[in-house]
Amino acid sequence: MLKKRIIPCLDIRDGRTVKGIHFEQLRDAGDPVALARQYAAEGADELVFLDITATVEKRKTLCALVSRVAKAIHIPFTVGGGINSVADAIQLIQSGADKISVNTAAVQRPGLIGELAARLGSQCVVVAIDTRINAGQQCVFTHGGRQATSLFTTAWARQAAAYGAGEILLTAMGKDGTGSGFDLTTIQEVCQAVSLPVIASGGAGCPDDFKTLFETTEATAALAAGVFHFGKLRLPELKAYLKTAQIPIR
Protein backbone atom coordinates (compact mmCIF):
# COMPACT_ATOMS: atom_id res chain seq x y z
CA MET A 1 0.00 0.00 0.00
CA LEU A 2 1.23 3.48 -0.85
CA LYS A 3 2.00 5.50 2.23
CA LYS A 4 -0.27 8.48 2.81
CA ARG A 5 1.05 12.03 2.46
CA ILE A 6 0.45 15.12 4.59
CA ILE A 7 0.72 18.32 2.56
CA PRO A 8 0.59 21.85 4.00
CA CYS A 9 -0.79 24.47 1.62
CA LEU A 10 0.36 28.05 1.27
CA ASP A 11 -2.39 30.23 -0.20
CA ILE A 12 -0.63 33.40 -1.34
CA ARG A 13 -2.02 36.90 -1.77
CA ASP A 14 0.20 39.98 -2.17
CA GLY A 15 3.25 37.91 -1.28
CA ARG A 16 1.87 36.73 2.07
CA THR A 17 0.31 33.48 3.22
CA VAL A 18 -3.41 33.91 3.92
CA LYS A 19 -6.25 31.69 5.08
CA GLY A 20 -10.01 32.16 5.18
CA ILE A 21 -13.29 30.29 5.43
CA HIS A 22 -15.11 29.13 2.28
CA PHE A 23 -12.43 31.01 0.26
CA GLU A 24 -13.48 34.29 1.94
CA GLN A 25 -12.61 36.39 5.04
CA LEU A 26 -8.91 35.99 4.38
CA ARG A 27 -6.50 36.77 7.18
CA ASP A 28 -2.72 36.92 7.27
CA ALA A 29 -0.98 33.67 8.23
CA GLY A 30 2.66 34.63 7.89
CA ASP A 31 5.68 34.73 5.60
CA PRO A 32 5.52 31.94 3.01
CA VAL A 33 9.25 31.28 2.95
CA ALA A 34 9.46 30.95 6.73
CA LEU A 35 6.40 28.69 6.82
CA ALA A 36 7.72 26.53 3.99
CA ARG A 37 11.04 26.09 5.77
CA GLN A 38 9.26 25.23 9.04
CA TYR A 39 6.96 22.64 7.46
CA ALA A 40 9.78 20.96 5.57
CA ALA A 41 11.80 20.72 8.78
CA GLU A 42 8.81 19.28 10.65
CA GLY A 43 8.33 16.44 8.19
CA ALA A 44 5.84 17.62 5.57
CA ASP A 45 5.81 15.18 2.65
CA GLU A 46 5.16 17.85 0.05
CA LEU A 47 4.19 21.51 -0.15
CA VAL A 48 1.57 23.24 -2.29
CA PHE A 49 1.82 26.96 -3.15
CA LEU A 50 -1.29 28.56 -4.67
CA ASP A 51 -1.28 32.17 -5.84
CA ILE A 52 -5.01 32.50 -5.19
CA THR A 53 -5.65 35.82 -6.92
CA ALA A 54 -3.42 35.39 -10.00
CA THR A 55 -6.28 34.25 -12.26
CA VAL A 56 -8.76 36.86 -11.04
CA GLU A 57 -6.17 39.62 -11.38
CA LYS A 58 -5.15 38.27 -14.81
CA ARG A 59 -1.46 38.00 -13.94
CA LYS A 60 1.16 35.31 -13.66
CA THR A 61 2.24 33.48 -10.52
CA LEU A 62 4.92 35.19 -8.45
CA CYS A 63 7.99 33.43 -9.84
CA ALA A 64 10.46 35.28 -7.62
CA LEU A 65 8.62 34.13 -4.50
CA VAL A 66 8.38 30.59 -5.86
CA SER A 67 12.15 30.62 -6.32
CA ARG A 68 12.71 31.78 -2.73
CA VAL A 69 10.45 29.05 -1.37
CA ALA A 70 12.08 26.38 -3.53
CA LYS A 71 15.52 27.31 -2.24
CA ALA A 72 14.29 26.99 1.36
CA ILE A 73 12.97 23.41 1.10
CA HIS A 74 13.99 19.99 -0.17
CA ILE A 75 10.60 18.30 -0.54
CA PRO A 76 8.33 18.07 -3.60
CA PHE A 77 6.78 21.46 -4.33
CA THR A 78 3.61 22.08 -6.36
CA VAL A 79 2.77 25.57 -7.62
CA GLY A 80 -0.50 26.89 -9.05
CA GLY A 81 -2.20 30.15 -9.95
CA GLY A 82 -2.46 31.96 -13.26
CA ILE A 83 -0.96 29.17 -15.37
CA ASN A 84 -2.42 29.44 -18.88
CA SER A 85 0.20 27.87 -21.11
CA VAL A 86 3.09 25.45 -21.33
CA ALA A 87 5.43 28.46 -21.26
CA ASP A 88 3.94 29.59 -17.94
CA ALA A 89 4.46 26.12 -16.50
CA ILE A 90 8.05 25.87 -17.72
CA GLN A 91 8.85 29.21 -16.13
CA LEU A 92 7.60 27.91 -12.77
CA ILE A 93 9.50 24.64 -13.11
CA GLN A 94 12.62 26.66 -13.87
CA SER A 95 11.87 28.75 -10.75
CA GLY A 96 11.98 25.60 -8.62
CA ALA A 97 8.55 23.97 -8.75
CA ASP A 98 8.46 20.17 -9.06
CA LYS A 99 4.82 20.05 -10.19
CA ILE A 100 2.33 22.59 -11.46
CA SER A 101 -1.36 22.87 -10.64
CA VAL A 102 -3.99 24.11 -13.10
CA ASN A 103 -7.62 24.87 -12.42
CA THR A 104 -9.45 27.64 -14.30
CA ALA A 105 -7.32 27.42 -17.46
CA ALA A 106 -7.87 23.66 -17.64
CA VAL A 107 -11.63 24.07 -17.41
CA GLN A 108 -11.59 26.76 -20.09
CA ARG A 109 -9.31 24.74 -22.37
CA PRO A 110 -8.99 21.07 -21.35
CA GLY A 111 -6.42 20.46 -24.08
CA LEU A 112 -3.96 22.41 -21.94
CA ILE A 113 -3.74 19.38 -19.63
CA GLY A 114 -2.53 17.21 -22.49
CA GLU A 115 -0.08 19.84 -23.68
CA LEU A 116 1.42 20.10 -20.20
CA ALA A 117 1.59 16.33 -19.80
CA ALA A 118 3.29 15.93 -23.18
CA ARG A 119 5.94 18.51 -22.34
CA LEU A 120 6.48 17.94 -18.61
CA GLY A 121 5.17 14.42 -18.03
CA SER A 122 1.87 13.57 -16.37
CA GLN A 123 3.62 13.20 -13.02
CA CYS A 124 4.18 16.97 -13.03
CA VAL A 125 0.56 17.92 -13.81
CA VAL A 126 -1.92 18.38 -10.99
CA VAL A 127 -5.49 19.35 -11.86
CA ALA A 128 -7.05 21.28 -8.99
CA ILE A 129 -10.82 21.00 -8.65
CA ASP A 130 -12.77 23.39 -6.42
CA THR A 131 -16.16 21.80 -5.77
CA ARG A 132 -19.37 22.93 -4.13
CA ILE A 133 -23.05 22.04 -4.18
CA ASN A 134 -24.84 24.02 -6.90
CA ALA A 135 -28.45 23.28 -7.82
CA GLY A 136 -28.28 20.08 -5.82
CA GLN A 137 -25.13 18.71 -7.51
CA GLN A 138 -21.43 18.81 -6.75
CA CYS A 139 -20.16 21.23 -9.40
CA VAL A 140 -16.81 22.70 -10.38
CA PHE A 141 -16.02 26.33 -9.57
CA THR A 142 -13.27 28.42 -11.16
CA HIS A 143 -11.56 31.80 -10.66
CA GLY A 144 -10.63 31.09 -7.04
CA GLY A 145 -14.05 29.68 -6.27
CA ARG A 146 -15.87 32.75 -7.55
CA GLN A 147 -17.50 31.36 -10.71
CA ALA A 148 -19.77 28.33 -10.94
CA THR A 149 -19.54 26.13 -14.03
CA SER A 150 -21.89 23.58 -15.56
CA LEU A 151 -19.34 20.80 -14.98
CA PHE A 152 -20.16 18.04 -12.52
CA THR A 153 -17.20 17.36 -10.26
CA THR A 154 -16.79 13.61 -10.78
CA ALA A 155 -17.26 13.86 -14.55
CA TRP A 156 -14.65 16.61 -14.76
CA ALA A 157 -12.19 14.55 -12.72
CA ARG A 158 -12.60 11.70 -15.22
CA GLN A 159 -12.10 14.08 -18.13
CA ALA A 160 -8.98 15.60 -16.55
CA ALA A 161 -7.54 12.11 -16.10
CA ALA A 162 -8.30 11.25 -19.72
CA TYR A 163 -6.47 14.37 -20.90
CA GLY A 164 -3.32 13.35 -19.03
CA ALA A 165 -3.47 14.72 -15.49
CA GLY A 166 -1.19 12.91 -13.06
CA GLU A 167 -2.98 13.87 -9.87
CA ILE A 168 -6.20 15.50 -8.66
CA LEU A 169 -6.28 18.14 -5.91
CA LEU A 170 -9.89 18.18 -4.72
CA THR A 171 -11.03 21.05 -2.49
CA ALA A 172 -14.49 20.96 -0.93
CA MET A 173 -15.31 24.67 -0.77
CA GLY A 174 -18.15 24.16 1.71
CA LYS A 175 -15.67 22.63 4.15
CA ASP A 176 -12.79 25.05 3.54
CA GLY A 177 -11.54 26.63 6.75
CA THR A 178 -14.32 25.18 8.91
CA GLY A 179 -12.34 22.50 10.74
CA SER A 180 -15.43 20.30 10.57
CA GLY A 181 -13.80 17.33 8.82
CA PHE A 182 -13.29 16.38 5.19
CA ASP A 183 -16.13 15.89 2.68
CA LEU A 184 -15.71 12.12 2.73
CA THR A 185 -18.55 11.36 0.32
CA THR A 186 -17.34 13.61 -2.48
CA ILE A 187 -13.72 12.61 -1.96
CA GLN A 188 -14.52 8.92 -2.27
CA GLU A 189 -16.72 9.47 -5.33
CA VAL A 190 -13.79 11.15 -7.09
CA CYS A 191 -11.33 8.49 -5.89
CA GLN A 192 -13.54 5.78 -7.37
CA ALA A 193 -13.98 7.70 -10.62
CA VAL A 194 -10.27 7.96 -11.44
CA SER A 195 -7.18 5.81 -11.09
CA LEU A 196 -5.05 8.83 -10.20
CA PRO A 197 -3.80 9.87 -6.76
CA VAL A 198 -6.31 12.21 -5.11
CA ILE A 199 -5.28 14.90 -2.64
CA ALA A 200 -8.18 15.76 -0.31
CA SER A 201 -8.51 19.36 0.82
CA GLY A 202 -10.96 21.33 2.91
CA GLY A 203 -12.16 20.75 6.47
CA ALA A 204 -9.19 19.43 8.45
CA GLY A 205 -9.60 20.39 12.09
CA CYS A 206 -8.09 17.69 14.30
CA PRO A 207 -5.94 14.56 14.03
CA ASP A 208 -8.98 12.31 13.90
CA ASP A 209 -10.15 14.05 10.71
CA PHE A 210 -7.01 12.83 8.94
CA LYS A 211 -7.40 9.34 10.40
CA THR A 212 -11.04 9.15 9.27
CA LEU A 213 -10.13 10.41 5.80
CA PHE A 214 -7.53 7.70 5.27
CA GLU A 215 -9.64 4.93 6.81
CA THR A 216 -12.83 5.66 4.87
CA THR A 217 -11.63 6.94 1.48
CA GLU A 218 -8.96 6.06 -1.05
CA ALA A 219 -7.40 9.55 -0.91
CA THR A 220 -3.62 9.27 -1.11
CA ALA A 221 -2.91 12.60 0.58
CA ALA A 222 -4.46 15.18 2.88
CA LEU A 223 -3.87 18.86 2.32
CA ALA A 224 -4.44 21.41 5.08
CA ALA A 225 -3.58 25.01 5.79
CA GLY A 226 -5.14 26.88 8.72
CA VAL A 227 -4.70 24.08 11.27
CA PHE A 228 -0.96 24.25 10.62
CA HIS A 229 -0.57 28.00 10.07
CA PHE A 230 -2.31 28.99 13.32
CA GLY A 231 -0.75 26.29 15.49
CA LYS A 232 -3.77 24.08 16.11
CA LEU A 233 -1.84 21.07 14.81
CA ARG A 234 1.85 20.39 14.40
CA LEU A 235 3.09 17.98 11.78
CA PRO A 236 5.27 15.79 14.05
CA GLU A 237 2.41 15.17 16.50
CA LEU A 238 -0.08 14.54 13.69
CA LYS A 239 2.19 12.01 12.02
CA ALA A 240 2.90 10.27 15.33
CA TYR A 241 -0.85 10.00 15.99
CA LEU A 242 -1.50 8.53 12.54
CA LYS A 243 1.28 5.98 12.93
CA THR A 244 -0.14 4.95 16.30
CA ALA A 245 -3.51 4.53 14.55
CA GLN A 246 -1.87 2.15 12.06
CA ILE A 247 -2.25 4.56 9.14
CA PRO A 248 0.60 3.92 6.65
CA ILE A 249 2.21 7.34 6.79
CA ARG A 250 5.53 8.52 5.40
C-alpha positions in Angstrom: 0.0 0.0 0.0 1.2 3.5 -0.8 2.0 5.5 2.2 -0.3 8.5 2.8 1.0 12.0 2.5 0.5 15.1 4.6 0.7 18.3 2.6 0.6 21.9 4.0 -0.8 24.5 1.6 0.4 28.1 1.3 -2.4 30.2 -0.2 -0.6 33.4 -1.3 -2.0 36.9 -1.8 0.2 40.0 -2.2 3.2 37.9 -1.3 1.9 36.7 2.1 0.3 33.5 3.2 -3.4 33.9 3.9 -6.3 31.7 5.1 -10.0 32.2 5.2 -13.3 30.3 5.4 -15.1 29.1 2.3 -12.4 31.0 0.3 -13.5 34.3 1.9 -12.6 36.4 5.0 -8.9 36.0 4.4 -6.5 36.8 7.2 -2.7 36.9 7.3 -1.0 33.7 8.2 2.7 34.6 7.9 5.7 34.7 5.6 5.5 31.9 3.0 9.3 31.3 3.0 9.5 31.0 6.7 6.4 28.7 6.8 7.7 26.5 4.0 11.0 26.1 5.8 9.3 25.2 9.0 7.0 22.6 7.5 9.8 21.0 5.6 11.8 20.7 8.8 8.8 19.3 10.7 8.3 16.4 8.2 5.8 17.6 5.6 5.8 15.2 2.7 5.2 17.9 0.1 4.2 21.5 -0.2 1.6 23.2 -2.3 1.8 27.0 -3.2 -1.3 28.6 -4.7 -1.3 32.2 -5.8 -5.0 32.5 -5.2 -5.6 35.8 -6.9 -3.4 35.4 -10.0 -6.3 34.2 -12.3 -8.8 36.9 -11.0 -6.2 39.6 -11.4 -5.1 38.3 -14.8 -1.5 38.0 -13.9 1.2 35.3 -13.7 2.2 33.5 -10.5 4.9 35.2 -8.5 8.0 33.4 -9.8 10.5 35.3 -7.6 8.6 34.1 -4.5 8.4 30.6 -5.9 12.2 30.6 -6.3 12.7 31.8 -2.7 10.4 29.0 -1.4 12.1 26.4 -3.5 15.5 27.3 -2.2 14.3 27.0 1.4 13.0 23.4 1.1 14.0 20.0 -0.2 10.6 18.3 -0.5 8.3 18.1 -3.6 6.8 21.5 -4.3 3.6 22.1 -6.4 2.8 25.6 -7.6 -0.5 26.9 -9.1 -2.2 30.2 -10.0 -2.5 32.0 -13.3 -1.0 29.2 -15.4 -2.4 29.4 -18.9 0.2 27.9 -21.1 3.1 25.4 -21.3 5.4 28.5 -21.3 3.9 29.6 -17.9 4.5 26.1 -16.5 8.0 25.9 -17.7 8.8 29.2 -16.1 7.6 27.9 -12.8 9.5 24.6 -13.1 12.6 26.7 -13.9 11.9 28.7 -10.8 12.0 25.6 -8.6 8.5 24.0 -8.7 8.5 20.2 -9.1 4.8 20.1 -10.2 2.3 22.6 -11.5 -1.4 22.9 -10.6 -4.0 24.1 -13.1 -7.6 24.9 -12.4 -9.5 27.6 -14.3 -7.3 27.4 -17.5 -7.9 23.7 -17.6 -11.6 24.1 -17.4 -11.6 26.8 -20.1 -9.3 24.7 -22.4 -9.0 21.1 -21.3 -6.4 20.5 -24.1 -4.0 22.4 -21.9 -3.7 19.4 -19.6 -2.5 17.2 -22.5 -0.1 19.8 -23.7 1.4 20.1 -20.2 1.6 16.3 -19.8 3.3 15.9 -23.2 5.9 18.5 -22.3 6.5 17.9 -18.6 5.2 14.4 -18.0 1.9 13.6 -16.4 3.6 13.2 -13.0 4.2 17.0 -13.0 0.6 17.9 -13.8 -1.9 18.4 -11.0 -5.5 19.4 -11.9 -7.1 21.3 -9.0 -10.8 21.0 -8.6 -12.8 23.4 -6.4 -16.2 21.8 -5.8 -19.4 22.9 -4.1 -23.1 22.0 -4.2 -24.8 24.0 -6.9 -28.5 23.3 -7.8 -28.3 20.1 -5.8 -25.1 18.7 -7.5 -21.4 18.8 -6.7 -20.2 21.2 -9.4 -16.8 22.7 -10.4 -16.0 26.3 -9.6 -13.3 28.4 -11.2 -11.6 31.8 -10.7 -10.6 31.1 -7.0 -14.1 29.7 -6.3 -15.9 32.8 -7.6 -17.5 31.4 -10.7 -19.8 28.3 -10.9 -19.5 26.1 -14.0 -21.9 23.6 -15.6 -19.3 20.8 -15.0 -20.2 18.0 -12.5 -17.2 17.4 -10.3 -16.8 13.6 -10.8 -17.3 13.9 -14.5 -14.7 16.6 -14.8 -12.2 14.5 -12.7 -12.6 11.7 -15.2 -12.1 14.1 -18.1 -9.0 15.6 -16.5 -7.5 12.1 -16.1 -8.3 11.3 -19.7 -6.5 14.4 -20.9 -3.3 13.3 -19.0 -3.5 14.7 -15.5 -1.2 12.9 -13.1 -3.0 13.9 -9.9 -6.2 15.5 -8.7 -6.3 18.1 -5.9 -9.9 18.2 -4.7 -11.0 21.0 -2.5 -14.5 21.0 -0.9 -15.3 24.7 -0.8 -18.1 24.2 1.7 -15.7 22.6 4.2 -12.8 25.1 3.5 -11.5 26.6 6.7 -14.3 25.2 8.9 -12.3 22.5 10.7 -15.4 20.3 10.6 -13.8 17.3 8.8 -13.3 16.4 5.2 -16.1 15.9 2.7 -15.7 12.1 2.7 -18.5 11.4 0.3 -17.3 13.6 -2.5 -13.7 12.6 -2.0 -14.5 8.9 -2.3 -16.7 9.5 -5.3 -13.8 11.1 -7.1 -11.3 8.5 -5.9 -13.5 5.8 -7.4 -14.0 7.7 -10.6 -10.3 8.0 -11.4 -7.2 5.8 -11.1 -5.0 8.8 -10.2 -3.8 9.9 -6.8 -6.3 12.2 -5.1 -5.3 14.9 -2.6 -8.2 15.8 -0.3 -8.5 19.4 0.8 -11.0 21.3 2.9 -12.2 20.8 6.5 -9.2 19.4 8.5 -9.6 20.4 12.1 -8.1 17.7 14.3 -5.9 14.6 14.0 -9.0 12.3 13.9 -10.2 14.0 10.7 -7.0 12.8 8.9 -7.4 9.3 10.4 -11.0 9.2 9.3 -10.1 10.4 5.8 -7.5 7.7 5.3 -9.6 4.9 6.8 -12.8 5.7 4.9 -11.6 6.9 1.5 -9.0 6.1 -1.1 -7.4 9.5 -0.9 -3.6 9.3 -1.1 -2.9 12.6 0.6 -4.5 15.2 2.9 -3.9 18.9 2.3 -4.4 21.4 5.1 -3.6 25.0 5.8 -5.1 26.9 8.7 -4.7 24.1 11.3 -1.0 24.2 10.6 -0.6 28.0 10.1 -2.3 29.0 13.3 -0.8 26.3 15.5 -3.8 24.1 16.1 -1.8 21.1 14.8 1.9 20.4 14.4 3.1 18.0 11.8 5.3 15.8 14.1 2.4 15.2 16.5 -0.1 14.5 13.7 2.2 12.0 12.0 2.9 10.3 15.3 -0.8 10.0 16.0 -1.5 8.5 12.5 1.3 6.0 12.9 -0.1 4.9 16.3 -3.5 4.5 14.6 -1.9 2.1 12.1 -2.3 4.6 9.1 0.6 3.9 6.7 2.2 7.3 6.8 5.5 8.5 5.4 
